[in-house]
């Protein structure tokens, strides 16, 4: 039976999820967005947008009591993994059910452990004995090789490559086209810049860029985070 879906977020990540659910023939019935300047969506069709937690509660008040099989995903990517996890918990606390979204073109090995609220997008590859925590995003054409551990709230960007036995800490973001070499451990709240090649372990709360990856100076880190 086709599922009824709500999304929290109305920008790029929501657009790719919209396309995914068109493939699975599930129905998006509402969208929530914290930015009230977003009024109309190119993909919105006839789906209403509600703003913030107040808007969510307004929507809930309109849901028919018998309509209790509604699923939800936070469509928020990048380095905002903690925000994504908190929104998932908020929705779940209000009886929105957990769902994992896997694009039909993605490959996920049969022994992969996939947490609730994960998003595995078009042409992604998730190989043998990988463990994905809750609310992870494996973006389009990304590769997660054998026995990697990808913890809660991590986002692996488009075309990024994790070699075997890599571990990524909670809420970290691996940028587009980055490469993580085998057996590397990356801490929590780390940002790996687009195209970076990580050859050494990275401690918590760091931002690295380049080939080989090097720490970004603090002022540049602050500027980068202010643009998100």
Buried (B, 14 or more C-beta within 10 A) or exposed (E): EEBBBBBBBBEEBBBBBBEBBEEBEBEBBBBBBBEEEBEEBEBBEEBEBBBBBEBBEEBBEEBEEEEEEBBBBBBBBBBBBBBBBBBBBBBBEBEBBBBBBBBEEBEBEEEBEBBBBBBBBBBBBBBEBBBBBBBBBBBBBBBBBBBBBBBBBBBBBBBBBBBBBBBBBBBBBBBBBBBBBEEBBBBBBBBBBBBBBBEEEBEEBBBBBEEEBEBBEEEEBEEBEEEE
